[in-house]
Amino acid sequence: MSEAKIPLVDLKAQYLSLKPEMDVAIQGVLDTTSFILGPHVDTFEKRFAEFCGASHCIGMGNGTDATVLALEGLGVGRGDEVITVSHTFIATAEGISELGAIPVFVDVRDDSLLMDVSKVEAAITPRTKAIVPVHLYGQTVDMDPLLAIARKHGLKVMEDACQAHGAEYRGRRAGSMGDAATFSYYPGKNLGAYGDAGAVTTNDAKLADWIRRKRNHGRATKYTHDFVGRNSRMDGLQGAVLNVKLPHLDSWNASRRALAAQYDALLEPKGIRRVATQEGCLPVYHLYVIRIPNRDQVLARLTAAGIEAGIHYPVPLHLQKAYAELGMKQGDLPVTEAAAGEILSLPLWPGMDPEILKFVVASMGI
Ligand SMILES: Cc1ncc(COP(=O)(O)O)c(C=O)c1O
């Protein structure tokens, strides 16, 4: 954390609001020494699946591992192509690359900065195996047309819902619409653990069973292994923390929406462009993002005022050194590239004092 007086997200305030309950829950894990998987994780998996409207939830070590296992379970392997976006956190693409598959980046929409579904069909080749829509910033990709394309071409869909706990699309929640979905409970997420944690949700019982065993050394029983697995299990401590937080998530998301509306009301008269809400989506504002041509100047003013703002994300994946071998260049994804130079994430957390929000806007010098 920087020395900002106003952080991008205030994790301490949330802990203090839950302290009595949280301390009891954490002590409960220590008392029962259920440190890896165990009853707290079992309970969380059931409750989170229900929360998303999915049949199964498998708790894992982090969202990146969840992406790898979900895609592998959906049949993605070496040489396969997976269509996704370049305007996302690198973990989306890492999950593809770790399997020896190739991320194929399509551009995003200029209004929502989410996958431009109209660009997907042209990116399909005989090697395409899956599509990974990213529900970035807490709002959902336009899933109906995307699912129709996937069905038509026999492709799997894995939602990257790592920033979209509780977001809805036409009455369905992120994590319930594709063949599988991944979540991250990184501490700053809308539902954040006290360390790394993640999960896959799915309605496919066979896939859920495979991921459940894969995350735990391919175990059938303690020392019998049906296949080569790995270790990516959710800690009992994280399960307990998430169980305390989950009942608050809907009201926290509502608070984020209310604060976002207050930002909107202050920024609209100033002609500041916000990331538009995707039609049919009830967003959960994991991040509140504006687009501003003199972004770096505004960011410097905020920093000088002790306000932490963020850029999610400054360098698109197709222009990262890590993905140089894809051979993509500046100009290949014009909407993504233009956005990267203009986006700015402003401080937002549930229950944030609206006076802070006013101070942030006043400090932007716009
Ligand atoms: C869009 C997106 N995908 C994947 C991940 C990976 O999650 P984790 O950090 O838990 O590995 C994150 C979170 O950091 C994310 O924001």
PDBQT file of the ligand as one rigid body, heavy atoms in Angstrom, charges set to zero:
ROOT
HETATM    1  C1  LIG A 401      -9.989 -10.604 -14.224  1.00  0.00    +0.000 C 
HETATM    2  C2  LIG A 401      -9.152 -11.451 -13.301  1.00  0.00    +0.000 A 
HETATM    3  N1  LIG A 401      -8.869 -12.724 -13.662  1.00  0.00    +0.000 NA
HETATM    4  C3  LIG A 401      -8.140 -13.520 -12.881  1.00  0.00    +0.000 A 
HETATM    5  C4  LIG A 401      -7.636 -13.102 -11.657  1.00  0.00    +0.000 A 
HETATM    6  C5  LIG A 401      -6.752 -14.029 -10.883  1.00  0.00    +0.000 C 
HETATM    7  O1  LIG A 401      -7.106 -14.222  -9.573  1.00  0.00    +0.000 OA
HETATM    8  P1  LIG A 401      -6.006 -14.486  -8.432  1.00  0.00    +0.000 P 
HETATM    9  O2  LIG A 401      -5.309 -13.193  -8.165  1.00  0.00    +0.000 OA
HETATM   10  O3  LIG A 401      -6.846 -14.935  -7.273  1.00  0.00    +0.000 OA
HETATM   11  O4  LIG A 401      -5.095 -15.560  -8.917  1.00  0.00    +0.000 OA
HETATM   12  C6  LIG A 401      -7.942 -11.801 -11.228  1.00  0.00    +0.000 A 
HETATM   13  C7  LIG A 401      -7.551 -11.285  -9.893  1.00  0.00    +0.000 C 
HETATM   14  O5  LIG A 401      -6.530 -10.900  -9.517  1.00  0.00    +0.000 OA
HETATM   15  C8  LIG A 401      -8.691 -10.948 -12.075  1.00  0.00    +0.000 A 
HETATM   16  O6  LIG A 401      -8.963  -9.683 -11.721  1.00  0.00    +0.000 OA
ENDROOT
TORSDOF 0
